[in-house]
Amino acid sequence: MEELMAAVRARLEAVNATRDLASVLEPGAAAEAESLTAAIREAESDGQRAHEARYVLGFLHWYRSLALAGEER
C-alpha cells in the first residue's frame, strides 16, 4: 500500500505545484486508484494506514472530478 500511496501523492503534489490536472487523468492514475482501493480493502485491520490511504484516494478522485468537469466546459 505504501508504494501506491506514494504514487498517488506524487500526482497530487504535481497538481498542487503546477495547478495542471493532467496527471490525474492519465491512465496510470485510474489504475493506481483501483489498486489502492483494493489495498485498502485488504488492510482493514491497519486502521491508521487505511485512513491515510482513503484520504489520499479521496483527493485523487476530487481532482479527477475537477479535471473532468473542466473538460465538459
Secondary structure, 3 states (H helix, E strand, C coil): CHHHHHHHHHHHHHHHHHCCHHHHCCHHHHHHHHHHHHHHHHCCCCHHHHHHHHHHHHHHHHHHHHHHHHHHC
